[in-house]
C-alpha cells in the first residue's frame, strides 16, 4: 500500500499544537468561585473533624464508654415469617 493514499487517521503520530482559547470574564469568575467553594468545603470538613476529635477526647477524659450495649442490626425476638418467593424455592 502506498503511503500517499493512507488515511489521515492512520498516519504516524504527529502532535498538533494545542489550541489556546482566551478565557472570558464570566469563565474567569466561574473558576474563582469554584476554587472558593472547594476551599470552603475543605474548611468545613476540617472544622467538623476538629469538633468530632474534641468530643471523643472529652469522652475519653470522662471515661465514658462509646456504647453501653452491643449494637445489632437485627431487633430482638423471633424473626417474622415471610412466605417464600418463587426464586427462593
C-alpha positions, 0 to 999 in steps of 0.5 A: 500500500502506498503511503500517499493514499493512507488515511489521515487517521492512520498516519504516524503520530504527529502532535498538533499544537494545542489550541489556546482559547482566551478565557472570558470574564464570566469563565474567569469568575466561574473558576474563582468561585469554584476554587472558593467553594472547594476551599470552603468545603475543605474548611468545613470538613476540617472544622467538623473533624476538629469538633468530632476529635474534641468530643471523643477526647472529652469522652475519653477524659470522662471515661465514658464508654462509646456504647453501653450495649452491643449494637445489632442490626437485627431487633430482638425476638423471633424473626417474622415469617415471610412466605417464600418467593418463587426464586427462593424455592 
